[in-house]
Structure formats: structure tokens, C-alpha cells
Amino acid sequence: MTTRTPNPSGCQHCGIDQREHMRQWKPPAGWHQWTQPTQDQIKARMRARRANRKEQ
């Protein structure tokens, strides 16, 4: 089974790409606009995506 990881540059709160985001609701952020992810989030998402590729 493949685990879906957010795009590394997706929203800080929900992982949706900036072009598709508009306004989203997600706890605990509630209604929010796209927010740039932190460098730590980007790094963690890239590592998770790499780990998922190795499992396949």
C-alpha cells in the first residue's frame, strides 16, 4: 500500500499545492490561505516521499 505524502512545497497546514489551494479548512488552523511550509517541513516531506519510493 502506498502512503500519500504532501508535496514538499505544499501548504504548511494541509499540504495542498499553492495553485490548487485557494481557501481551505483544516483543524487546528481552521480557514486559511496557502502558507509557505517551513524548511523542516520541506525536508521531512522529501524524506517521507523518498522512503515511500523505496517501499515500492
C-alpha positions as a LaTeX table, in Angstrom:
\begin{tabular}{lrrr}
\hline
Residue & $x$ (\AA) & $y$ (\AA) & $z$ (\AA) \\
\hline
Met1 & 0.00 & 0.00 & 0.00 \\
Thr2 & 1.34 & 3.43 & $-0.96$ \\
Thr3 & 1.22 & 6.20 & 1.61 \\
Arg4 & 0.42 & 9.59 & 0.10 \\
Thr5 & 2.77 & 12.32 & 1.28 \\
Pro6 & 2.16 & 16.02 & 0.69 \\
Asn7 & 4.10 & 17.85 & $-1.96$ \\
Pro8 & 7.25 & 19.22 & $-0.26$ \\
Ser9 & 6.27 & 22.77 & $-1.21$ \\
Gly10 & 2.59 & 22.31 & $-0.35$ \\
Cys11 & 0.78 & 24.39 & 2.26 \\
Gln12 & 2.24 & 24.40 & 5.75 \\
His13 & $-1.11$ & 23.38 & 7.24 \\
Cys14 & $-2.62$ & 20.91 & 4.78 \\
Gly15 & $-0.03$ & 20.08 & 2.09 \\
Ile16 & $-2.14$ & 21.23 & $-0.89$ \\
Asp17 & $-0.21$ & 22.87 & $-3.75$ \\
Gln18 & $-0.39$ & 26.66 & $-3.92$ \\
Arg19 & $-2.12$ & 26.78 & $-7.34$ \\
Glu20 & $-4.93$ & 24.47 & $-6.17$ \\
His21 & $-5.30$ & 25.81 & $-2.65$ \\
Met22 & $-7.50$ & 28.94 & $-2.59$ \\
Arg23 & $-9.07$ & 28.79 & 0.92 \\
Gln24 & $-9.20$ & 25.53 & 2.86 \\
Trp25 & $-10.38$ & 24.43 & 6.28 \\
Lys26 & $-8.27$ & 22.13 & 8.41 \\
Pro27 & $-8.04$ & 21.82 & 12.17 \\
Pro28 & $-6.37$ & 23.38 & 14.10 \\
Ala29 & $-5.67$ & 26.11 & 11.50 \\
Gly30 & $-9.34$ & 26.49 & 10.53 \\
Trp31 & $-9.98$ & 28.52 & 7.36 \\
His32 & $-6.63$ & 29.51 & 5.95 \\
Gln33 & $-4.82$ & 30.64 & 2.83 \\
Trp34 & $-1.80$ & 28.86 & 1.42 \\
Thr35 & 1.15 & 29.32 & 3.76 \\
Gln36 & 4.72 & 28.52 & 2.79 \\
Pro37 & 6.00 & 25.42 & 4.60 \\
Thr38 & 8.96 & 25.64 & 6.93 \\
Gln39 & 12.33 & 24.32 & 5.81 \\
Asp40 & 11.95 & 21.49 & 8.34 \\
Gln41 & 8.57 & 20.53 & 6.84 \\
Ile42 & 10.00 & 20.52 & 3.32 \\
Lys43 & 12.89 & 18.32 & 4.42 \\
Ala44 & 10.62 & 15.89 & 6.30 \\
Arg45 & 8.22 & 15.63 & 3.33 \\
Met46 & 11.09 & 14.94 & 0.93 \\
Arg47 & 12.44 & 12.22 & 3.20 \\
Ala48 & 8.99 & 10.66 & 3.57 \\
Arg49 & 8.50 & 10.65 & $-0.19$ \\
Arg50 & 11.89 & 9.01 & $-0.69$ \\
Ala51 & 11.09 & 6.36 & 1.93 \\
Asn52 & 7.77 & 5.61 & 0.18 \\
Arg53 & 9.59 & 5.08 & $-3.13$ \\
Lys54 & 11.94 & 2.55 & $-1.52$ \\
Glu55 & 8.98 & 0.53 & $-0.22$ \\
Gln56 & 7.59 & 0.03 & $-3.72$ \\
\hline
\end{tabular}
